[in-house]
Amino acid sequence: MELFRKTLVHFFDWLSHEFPERLSILRLDTRKWYAKTQEGGWFGKIDKDKAKQLLADLADKVYEAVRTFGKDKQIAAAEPYQLVARLFTEHCKVKKDTGNNDDGDSGAGSTGDDSPEKLEVRKAPESPGSSLQSPYDPDAGCGYKVPGYLVHVTETCNNESAEIITDYDVTPAGETDRGKDAGVIDRLIKSGVQPNVLYEDGGYPTAQSLIDATGKGTRLITPMSNGRLPEGTIGRDQFQFDESGMRCLKCPCGHAPIRHGLRTTGKNLPPTMHAYFDGAACRACALRPKCIVRKPNNSKKGSFHLEIGAHLIARDTNLTEQTDDRWWDGYKIRSGVEATMSELKRGHGMGKLRVRRMPRVRLAVSLKIMACNVKRWLRAADNAGGTAGVPCCNTAALIFACQALLRHSKLFECLIWLTRVSLVA
């Protein structure tokens, strides 16, 4: 209800300022409702039944605004109206009674035919994470039930002195992390700091990203999201494939497939390449209980089959490596970046920014990360007895000034100051 109310009031405020004469087009009850919101206050604590009624009434006003101004080019081109239209598309649907109980959605700004219409509020938007969270910050998404943004951070590790943040990215909360490591590696290459090994959280990699990263010269060490393979499982990494990875040569027992062919593995999925093995040989094989090959639909006859592909081979190889405790011992170093995230949130206020919209959020994040790097460099210089022309006795004062600038100065003034400090370094 609050989202509907704020979005409507935001639009009507803009309309009353830019085109005050257009307000008269709206229904009388809608104009009275808007006038009442201008008096201050809307409603207090209400029960569930009244909440449903109020939400339905707000949805009706949103639909009225969409129908009334959808074909007005001046208004439809403005962001306040586009937010109302977006709200309607994401949270509402119009059911048309055509006599056969078929449901249909009406597009923004269109009333369709003369069939009776029934407006409904969706129980949940189709994409909750990327749906509109606030008319005052439409770029924000929703993750972990909290609207806002996500910051992805990459830093060095295993250095004797200070670690340096080498890359960051800002995305709306609610966006998936899957596959974002490709952009990280590309930016690191462009910056001239490409790592040989990149440790990352299990939410980032895909089977294909393991191959793509290796092709760029970086090895990804990361757990796959589907966890470890059961102990003793024979994965694709133990089969023999040709150079393309698209044709299987032998299984771990030395049996060659009888043929290759395309097969659909799931509903609405494109067919993929499969290697087919002789069913009699697989049924008599001692390794069958632990082998990854799939049995035919009729378990008593038919060929066993194995879905193949370079990305699947890379995934199974990764999963096999994770069955060794030594792999996890080496992966423990990734947890060090959690301390950096805590430092940025608690020491630099990144957990709750004072700005809205993606450009301002990105600028604020970049300044805080620059400040964090400068602070680390100053501490390293202090521990080394003062280097690069920076007197070690002023380290604490410079760190305090850096933090104070981020909290009280204008962002561009802070950027200029930090740039000068970086040039000195």
Secondary structure, 3 states (H helix, E strand, C coil): CHHHHHHHHHHHHHHHHHCHHHHHHCCHHHHHHHHHHHCCCCCCCCCHHHHHHHHHHHHHHHHHHHHHHCCCHHHHCCHHHHHHHHHHHHHEEEEECCCCCCCCCCCCCCCCCCCCEEEEECCCCCCHHHCCCCCCCCCCEEECCEEEEEEEEEECCCCCCCCCEEEEEEEECCCCCCCCHHHHHHHHHHHCCCCCEEECCCCCCCHHHHHHHHHHCCEEECCCCCCCCCCCCECHHHCEECCCCCCEEECCCCCCCCEEEEECCCCCCCCEEEEEECHHHHHCCCCHHHECCECCCCCCCCCEEEECCHHHHHHHHHHHHCCCHHHHHHHHHHHHHHHHHHHHHHHCCCCCCCCCCHHHHHHHHHHHHHHHHHHHHHHHHHHCCCCCCCCHHHHHHHHHHHHHHHHHCCHHHHHHHHHHHHHHC
